[in-house]
Amino acid sequence: MGQRVLGIALGYEDLIDHDQLRHDPVMAVLGGTLAARRADCAPLAGKSTLNRLELSREEPTRYYKISHDAAAIEGLFVDLFLDAHTVPPPQITLDLDATDDPLHGHQEERFFHGYYDTYCYLPLYMFCGRHLLAAKLRPANIDASAGSVEEMARIVTRIRARWPRVRILLRADSGFAREALMAWCENNGVDYLFGLAKNSRLVEEIENELAAAQEHSQKTEKPARRFKDFTWRTRKSWSRERRVVAKAEWTGGQANPRFVVTSLAREEHEARHLYEKLYCARGEMENRIKECQLDLYADRTSAHTMRANQLRLWFASMAYVLICALRRIGLKHTQFARASCSTIRLKMLKIGALVRTSVRRIKLAMPSAFPYQAEYCAAHAALAAAQ
């Protein structure tokens, strides 16, 4: 598993890459296996062994002796997030989102998604800042919020077992503004801030604000916005009235109304601050998803079975967690403190070196002309001190 995760972190996304990597002495050092069990074998695993790992069954069999505990893997992401904090924070914000994972074969649970206009999976991600807490692979023939209540219950229970007094805010787009999830949050002491899809009734509520924004925009020839705070309830789907904040914006010669629904009180967050500073910060999560899918190949779900593709997603997610730990601990006080995973890989991991292999040891000679020597040394010292 370490070989597979480290390979993804280093940019080797395919299993076939490991037929060459299994003979790489540096990968052998990273994998902690310098010598093979047999003279005709390499120290590390090849594509066939790694393929058996991905195609593992729930219970080991004669031909599939490797298996994995899905619940333990899911819990590990939350535990690593908790362990990253020496002191419990007073408040955390959990960002929840679904994204598309396009498919180009006939994978199990493959469906066409109208919004993304392609055959895909619809994985569910949860982040807290840069920390990844959940990566759940799902078919595309479901609502974006499907399974979110169960994921929240699992993660919040695990967090509160360690941090019983932490305040939790759940933030998501309008695809998660569902009665089941909002009611669960209200019944379990979790605050929420969700986007709310506009409709004619909501737009009617802010007609005056839209007119004022239009008038101001036409006078100044610049975009203008007004905010309104009100309580609102759907005709059928909601069980109670809830606080809604509206942004009445006029831009580009047309109206651009937006809405959010929240459990946060007016006394704590006024309308403009709630929308502009608190809700709009949710967009940062999109960068984390891009890192997972583009930089660490979480979208390489080309195995046939859903179980194998979920394991691939977890391997990519663990590679993300590994590089995030390097960034958080080793690169904290360097120019790479906020760098993307691909930048860290390119400038700190993919370094040319002279490798000498002897009977007893492997020697690595680093280049003296390496332009990021100071950052590399600082990262090494910080990681050694953190052990």
LOTOR-369538 format. One record per residue (C-alpha): residue in one letter; x, y, z. Coordinates in steps of 0.25 Angstrom, whole numbers, plus 5000, padded with zeros to 4 digits. Example, Ala and Ser with C-alpha at 12.3 -4.5 7.8 and 13.67 -1.06 7.14 Angstrom:
a504949825031 s505549965029 
% end
This chain:
m500050005000 g501150095003 q501750074989 r500450104983 v500150234990 l501650284989 g501550254974 i500350334973 a500950454981 l502150444972 g501350454959 y501250304955 e499750284954 d499650154946 l499950014952 i500849984940 d501850084944 h502149994956 d502749894947 q503949984945 l503850054959 r503949914966 h505449924962 d505650064966 p506550074978 v505950204983 m504550144983 a505150024991 v505650115002 l504350185003 g503650055003 g504549995014 t504949875006 l506349875000 a506449724997 a505549624990 r505049494996 r505549424984 a506749444975 d505849444962 c504949554968 a504949704970 p504949764985 l503549834982 a502249794976 g501949794961 k500649824954 s500049684956 t500149694971 l499649834972 n498449784963 r498149674973 l498149784984 e497149864976 l496249754973 s496249704987 r494949644993 e494149675006 e494749545011 p496049485007 t495949354998 r496949254992 y497149344980 y496949484986 k497749474999 i497849625001 s496649695007 h496349835013 d495449895024 a494650005018 a494150065031 a495550065037 i496050145024 e494950245025 g495150265040 l496650285038 f496450415030 v495750475041 d496750425051 l497850485043 f497150615043 l496950615058 d498350575061 a498850695053 h498350785064 t499150795077 v497950875083 p496550855079 p496050985072 p494851055077 q494151045064 i494350975050 t493650985037 l493350855029 d493250875014 l492350775006 d492250764991 a492050664980 t492750664967 d492850584954 d493850474951 p493650444936 l493650304931 h494150254918 g493850104919 h492750014924 q493050024939 e492049964949 e490950064954 r491250154942 f490150254938 f489950374930 h489850504937 g489050614930 y489750734937 y491150694934 d490650634920 t491550504922 y491550374928 c492250384941 y492350354956 l491850454966 p492850454978 l492550524991 y493650604997 m493850675011 f494950765015 c495250845027 g496150955021 r497250875014 h496950745022 l496250635015 l495250565023 a494450485013 a494450434999 k493250344996 l493050294982 r491650284977 p490850254965 a490350374957 n488850344957 i488650404970 d488350544977 a489650614980 s489350604995 a489050454995 g489750395007 s490250525013 v489450505026 e490150375028 e491450435025 m491250555034 a490750465046 r491950375044 i492950485044 v492350575054 t492250465064 r493750435062 i494050575064 r493250605076 a493850475083 r495150555083 w494650695083 p493350695091 r493250845092 v493650885077 r492650965070 i492350915056 l491850985043 l491450915031 r491650985018 a491150945004 d490450994991 s488950984988 g489050834984 f489150804999 a487950895004 r487050785007 e486150765018 a486750635023 l488150695024 m487650825030 a486850755040 w487950665044 c488850785047 e487750855055 n487550725064 n489050705066 g489550835069 v490250865056 d490150995049 y489951005034 l490151105023 f489551055009 g489351114996 l487851124992 a487351104978 k486551224973 n485151224969 s484051324966 r483551334981 l484951364986 v485251464975 e483851534978 e484451554992 i485551644987 e484851724976 n485151854983 e486551824986 l486851784971 a486151914967 a487051994976 a488351914971 q487951934956 e487752084958 h489052094965 s489752014955 q489252094943 k489652224950 t491052184953 e491252084941 k491751984951 p491251854957 a490351884970 r489751794980 r488851794992 f488551695003 k487251655010 d487051565022 f485751495024 t485051365029 w484551275018 r483951135016 t483651055004 r482151015002 k482450865004 s483850815006 w484250885018 s483750855032 r483950995038 e484351145034 r485851165033 r486751295032 v487051325017 v488051435013 a487851494999 k488851564990 a488151654980 e489151684970 w489151754957 t490351734948 g490551734933 g489251794930 q488451684937 a487951634950 n488851524958 p488051494970 r488651384979 f488151324992 v488651245004 v487951175016 t488651165030 s488451135044 l489351245049 a488751365056 r488651505051 e489351555064 e490551475060 h490651495045 e489951615038 a489451585024 r490651645015 h491751585024 l491051445024 y490951445009 e492251505005 k493251465015 l492651335021 y491851265009 c492751314997 a493951255004 r493351115001 g493951134987 e495351104993 m494950954994 e494850944979 n496350964979 r496550844988 i495650754979 k496450804967 e497750764974 c497150624977 q496650594963 l497650664955 d498950664963 l498750524970 y497950454959 a496650424968 d495950424955 r496650294950 t495550204953 s495650114941 a495549984949 h494249904946 t493649894960 m493150004969 r493949944980 a495249944973 n495050094968 q494750134983 l496050074987 r496750154976 l496050284981 w496550254995 f497950234990 a497950364983 s497350424995 m498450375004 a499450424995 y498750564996 v498850555011 l500250515011 i500650635003 c499750725011 a500550675023 l501850705016 r501350845013 r500750875027 i501950815035 g503150825026 l502850945018 k502151035028 h503151145028 t503551145013 q503051195000 f502351064998 a501451075010 r500251095001 a500751034989 s499850924981 c500150784981 s500750784967 t501650894970 i502250824983 r502450704975 l503150774963 k504050864972 m504250774984 l504150634981 k504550614966 i505950644968 g507150584960 a508150514968 l509250414967 v508950274973 r509950174977 t509550034981 s510549954989 v510449824997 r510049885010 r509450025006 i508850114996 k509550254995 l508850374989 a509650494985 m508850624984 p509150724973 s509950844978 a509250934968 f507850904973 p507151044974 y506251004986 q507350954995 a506951045006 e505451005006 y505850855005 c506750865017 a505750945025 a504750835022 h505650725026 a505950795039 a504450815042 l504050675039 a505250615047 a504850705059 a503350665058 q503650515058 
% end
